[in-house]
Amino acid sequence: MFEAILHGSAPVQRRAMAKAITLLESTRADHRQQADELLTALLPHTGRAFRLGISGVPGVGKSTFIEALGLHLIGQGHRVAVLAVDPSSSVSGGSILGDKTRMEHLSVHERAYIRPSPSSGTLGGVAEKTREAMLVCEAAGYDVVIVETVGVGQSETTVANMTDMFVLMQLPNAGDDLQAIKKGVMEIADLVVINKADLDAIAATRAQAQITSSLRLLGLHGNPDNAHHNELVWHPQVIQLSALQGLGVDAFWAKVLEFKKLQVSSGKQVTRRQNQALAWMWERIDAGLKQAFRQHPDVQTLLPKLTHEVLEGRMAASTAARNMLAAQTK
Amino acid sequence: MFEAILHGSAPVQRRAMAKAITLLESTRADHRQQADELLTALLPHTGRAFRLGISGVPGVGKSTFIEALGLHLIGQGHRVAVLAVDPSSSVSGGSILGDKTRMEHLSVHERAYIRPSPSSGTLGGVAEKTREAMLVCEAAGYDVVIVETVGVGQSETTVANMTDMFVLMQLPNAGDDLQAIKKGVMEIADLVVINKADLDAIAATRAQAQITSSLRLLGLHGNPDNAHHNELVWHPQVIQLSALQGLGVDAFWAKVLEFKKLQVSSGKQVTRRQNQALAWMWERIDAGLKQAFRQHPDVQTLLPKLTHEVLEGRMAASTAARNMLAAQTK
């Protein structure tokens, strides 16, 4: 599988990738062992892609934009992988990338690889599988990996934490930006894209001005007059485009390259990836510790009992916690 | 100590409370055992106070306001405890409530009890000690407990999660509210107070209108025309006052009582406290699991090694996490 992923002919490689990702998504212990060995073998061949996160509410035009961008990049000689993080997929049966028909030209292109969101329950679990799938794509030579998400719960933060650049797509509606500020999404966006700008040029321009001013108030947007003072610092920007008309896709990619150049030359891309890897490691440790705790027989006996005591006000929450922690280690 | 806290004369009770809180803050295992026994004994005598969280940036006038409010409440026959959550206190030596001279009249009153922030390192640790101190105050018959915090990191959320009502104090400055939205504080505020309104009435009224409109955009502020449709739902409100002049303190307390009445009659106060207790229990379990993990000898050996491998890109973060989790349980 390792050789086929790295050097297989197009169809052989594609089959090997699908097989590897299925293995990584398996919950069987022996599969997990094999998956870890495969990951470790692939790792030296990863990390050379640019990782682009894209988020936006349903209806903002993510699929249309990703298809237009993907075809544009393939035209320039890139190979493009599209992955998705959809924590709701296990419930809804997959609300994004469920049907590839939404990217009908890109999905059939031999230089593109599209994989729907894994459907394991928690956001942490979905994120882990997507991160690992990203490494498989990179080892297979895809040099642009796009990770798409809708704004469900913490999924934007999760995607921002696994990509080199995080793009927030917005509609030209006022108020939309306040929701993004409220959810802390504006804060993590490296670039804000106002899509469907062709439908209402005045609204799009007003939204661009509003979001720019919000970014400035949030202290995220630099004063352009002082730009020469900190040439190595990227300030989030706001651009307009129309994915459906194919307008602005080249300007978007130019911004991405500008960002990438700055991040690479300042060393920030390396630092960001290292911080992401450490945070990911601890996130998985936390999840594993909690799972082991919940599965401990004594905890399983005590948990419903002490939860009841706490809810009835007969035991302090901290006392209940200490009792169960002691039971687990006894 | 138990009897003295419940029924001691004023000076005896005060000494017993101080002794109990010191015991609760101790890290010695035998002290912790005694502390848990004391907590469990006190618990049936707690829960009858109203728990009020107050937050605001340094300079907003929290101490002045709490002193004015405390004296007002004492005048009405209440007994008032003031606690603080200051996660920076272990570093700075205590930036809030460090000197009681800031509440000189309240601090010497026999119907008031003021306790500075515990100085244990993490926010979780500080919060735990404050929650437990709150229970001691309640058992001693204090019927209003005020928990104060400055906006450091997640401390506002922490305080909102241990109180019945969370109040955000703001200065009459534009832009201030956007910072609060960004940090998610506006979202958790039950009431927003614009202090120092006497200094600039026009700015205060503008701030009140701006924040009200932000709350409406965030979907937190109800349409007053529809108020009769959901009489049992509280919508966050914005009021002006001047703590220094003593103006608006009675109106503030009237709002608190209005909120409290609604929460009690709708059953939301009980639900909120139960949710807080469960969240607190899990927060302490998480902290305990992580501490035990870090202290495991095999983990202590592996952690620096695998962290290095992850940072150098030779091992996937999830593989490193799995290896260490396996080492701990072996």
Interface residues (C-beta under 8 A of the other chain):
Chain A: R32 D36 L39 T40 L43 P44 T46 G47 E128 R131 E132 L135 G175 L178 Q179 I181 K182 G184 M186 E187 S214 L217 L218 Q274 A277 L278 W280 M281 W282 R284 I285 D286 G288 L289 K290 A292 F293 L306 T307 V310 L311 G313 R314 M315 A316 A317 S318 T319 A320 A321 R322 M324 L325 T329
Chain B: R32 D36 L39 T40 L43 P44 T46 G47 E128 R131 E132 L135 G175 L178 Q179 I181 K182 G184 M186 E187 S214 L217 L218 Q274 A277 L278 W280 M281 W282 R284 I285 D286 G288 L289 K290 A292 F293 L306 T307 V310 L311 G313 R314 M315 A316 A317 S318 T319 A320 A321 R322 M324 L325 T329
